[in-house]
Amino acid sequence: MASEISPQESITLIKANLAEVLNPEIIDDVILTQKRPLKVYWGTATTGKPHCGYFVPIIKIAELLAAGCHIKILLADVHGFLDDTSKAGWERVQLRAKYYEYAIKGLLKSVGVDLSRLEFVTGSSYQYSKEYTHDRFLLEHQTRIATAQKAGAEVVKNDGNPTISGLVYPLMQALDEQYLDVDAQFGGVDQRKIFTFALENLPKLGYKVRAHLMNTMVPGLGEAAKMSASDPDSKIDLLEAPDKVKTKLKKAKCVPKEVEGNGVIAFVEHVILRALALKKDHDGKFTVERNDQEPLIYESAEKLKGDYAADILTPQLLKAALTTHLNAILAPIRAEYDASPEWQSVCESAYPTVVVEKVKKVKDKGDPAKRAAAALARQAQGKTAVPVEEGVEKLAINDAP
């Protein structure tokens, strides 16, 4: 697609469907004056298992690729380790980076984009270098604690008594722009404070400022503000079986005639409609089947929202249509996973399961020793296979990312 569009069309597509763009003139200069592809990086900390919420940034990455950009995806294993409250360990965080690469490639291929201008970089491949460490120390030396806390407030986990690593996280993200040699960084609007930190502080080290592209945050499918790996009700796994996708979407919060804050509508708007527009083998239309009536067909989010507010499009009809379209997009990802023993092996190593044995209940009949035994038994968990981090959480140690 990139070869079929003009420079101005490329700029328009780069800036489309975003909540905000900082320093847009940098984008114009690269494409119109320097006449070369825009170099953009998007980073993701390799912690929790990627889910369908990742489609939101991935769709924009797909649009950037279609606009002719060169994309660097930072598999931020060091960031993941710094921000990992589950204490999964360095080796597992690196395994998760491999899982992320499989998953992200699967996501992009599922919407049919060209991956030839896509590059994966692990943070540990350069963040331990002498030069990077020196610059990090310089940045730490000139940054106040309150400034670092403010920069990472919307992104870094904070339990009221944060570790020093949480303060370093946004500083490293700023430095990554220089060491990845890009023109722009892409992320969600929740990272705006980190982006402005980079704009204000990289020039102090003698480095140029970059443009920043910000995605809107899509509400979760439950009560959550966004899809989250730690909230099972708000997310759908990329490898979720079709029937489970249907079940989860049936349970999704979708208030009739209420558009604002509706996670189902937001997902259709920011993922499905844009994914359909990218696919060359699809007409780009979101079809809603109805019994004994003509289907509702949408090519724009505005028309869909209008019909939903007017109760022409009901929650039941919308959820059923989303189930069909989402399962169609997920099908090639599932198929690729099923056909790849390597991906399956990485998945099991990166996100292993553990069986927590059920402890026999001890009845409390007034005997102090039995009361103590009963109290211990009540702390034990039922026998079930769960992710390791979830098992740790159930044992009241730490939550998973």
Summary of the structure (lengths in Angstrom):
residues: 401
radius of gyration: 23.2
end to end distance: 36.8
largest distance: 84.4
contacts: 1271
relative contact order: 0.12
helix: 52%
strand: 13%
